[in-house]
Amino acid sequence: GCSSDLSSGINAEYGVDVKMECGDYSHRFTANNNGFPNSGKSCSDGFSVVQGREQHGYGIINIRMKCRGDSNFTDSNGNFRGFWNGELGCSNGYAMGMAVREQGGYGIINFKILCSLSAK
């Protein structure tokens, strides 16, 4: 299965990195070590929905994830300042990866999910 977690920056203000793991493969998207790990989510059949929480002046500060076949979200951390962006999902497949946009001094400011027709 696959799992993902967001690393938040100092005082949980900035989302500075995302790590995804699928089987033996592990990838950190920014390699920014200025944060600390948040809660991850492991999904044996991939993710159905990923949603970012944004705070003006900070970027992405939280991510929530939902596994395929699950009705409940798991939030990466307890920072609920700002607002939730729209839910990102794959209508005919599985959310198996991400692409992130990083801005100096802010961390991750945007992301999109990458879809696959297969969970393997």
N, C-alpha and C positions, 0 to 999 in steps of 0.2 A: 504494500500500500504506500501511499504518499502522505507526507506531513509537511506542515509549514509553520513558521513562527516569525514574528516581527520583533526585531530588537529595537527598543526605544532608547533615545538618547538621555543625556543627563537630566535628572529629575523627571523622567518619563515625558519630556516635552516634545521631542523630535523622533520620528521614525527614521532610523538611520540605516537599517539593513533588513533584508528578508532572506531567510534560509528555507529552501525546499529540499526535501529528500524523497526519492522514489527508489525503493529497493536498495541497491548498492550505490546509487548515485546521490550525491549531495552537492548543492550549489548555493553559495552566498552571492547575492546580487550586487552589493556595493563594496564588500570587504571593509566596511567602515567599523572600526573597533571602539567607537566613542559611545556606545550604548551598552545595554545589558539585556539578556534574554527575557522575553515575555513568554506567556503560555503558548504552546504549540497545539496543533490539532492533527491527529492522525486519521486518515480515511482509507480503508482497505479498497474501496471502489472509486477513489478520486473525489474531488470536490465538486459540488453542484453549484455553489454560490460563494463568491468572495466579495466583501464590501469594505471599503476604506472609510475611515473617519478623518475629516480634515479640519484643521484649525487655522484660521487666517494668521499669517505671520509665522507659522510653524511647519506647515505641510501635513503629511499623513501622520497622525498620532496614534492610530489604533486600526486594527483590521479584525473583522469578524469573518468566520468561515463556517460553511455548512457542508457536511458530507452528503454524497448521493444517497437518497433514500431516508435521510434524516430531516426532521422538521425543526430542529433546534440549532441556533447559531452558537458558536464559541467565540467569545471576545478575546483578543490577544492580551489586553490589559484593562485596567479600570479607569483609564483616562477618557472621560466622556465630554470634555470641552469640545466646542465646535459643532460640527454637523456630519451626519452620515451622507456619503455620496451614494449614487445609485448602485443597486445590486448588479454584479457582473456574473453572468452564467453562460453556459454553453447549451443551446436549445437541443442539439442533436448529438451531444457528446459529453466529454469529461473535461473539467478544468484541470490540466496537468502541469501548467507552468505559468510563469509571469514574465513580464518585461516591466522594468521600473525606470522612472526618470528621477535623477538625483540632482539637487542644486546645492552648491557650496553654502555652508552656514545654515542650511535648513534640513538637509537629509532628503528623504524620499518625498517628492511633491506630487507624483502621479504614478499610476501603474495600470496595466491591462493584463487580462488573463489570456492564456494560450490554450486552445481547445484541441482535443484528440478524439477520434471516433472510437478509440479503444482504451480501456483502463490499463492495459499491459504495456 
